[in-house]
Amino acid sequence: MYADNNKGPGADALSPEFIHDLIDFLKIIAEETRFRILRELFRSGELTVSELYHTLQISQPSASQHLKILKDSGILKYRRKGRMTFYAIDRKGIIARYGEMLRYLNTEFFKK
């Protein structure tokens, strides 16, 4: 999410690339189906694609597509057991993403 992928927030935290990445992250989690998936995973801890699409009453392809987006954004993790794939919140990943957002907001809006 950082401009050069190796630095924490600082001067580069306000770069156009950082802001673009932050906006993309917020769009990812704000989309209704992905938000519902995250809510179910927070409640349940770990679910399969099948459990998610049955619970949320969405199609299997839709569930898979949204899970891939969430996984690629670094806020979901998965494990395979036989033919089953189990998804869960990557707590370290989501805390890191929210931490980046909070540092940005602190830098941008709460300057002294």
Sequence and secondary structure as in RCSB ss.txt:
>XXXX:A:sequence
MYADNNKGPGADALSPEFIHDLIDFLKIIAEETRFRILRELFRSGELTVSELYHTLQISQPSASQHLKILKDSGI
LKYRRKGRMTFYAIDRKGIIARYGEMLRYLNTEFFKK
>XXXX:A:secstr
  TTSS  SSGGGGSHHHHHHHHHHHHHHHSHHHHHHHHHHHHHS EEHHHHHHHHT  HHHHHHHHHHHHHTTS
EEEEEETTEEEEEE HHHHHHHHHHHHHHHHHHHS  
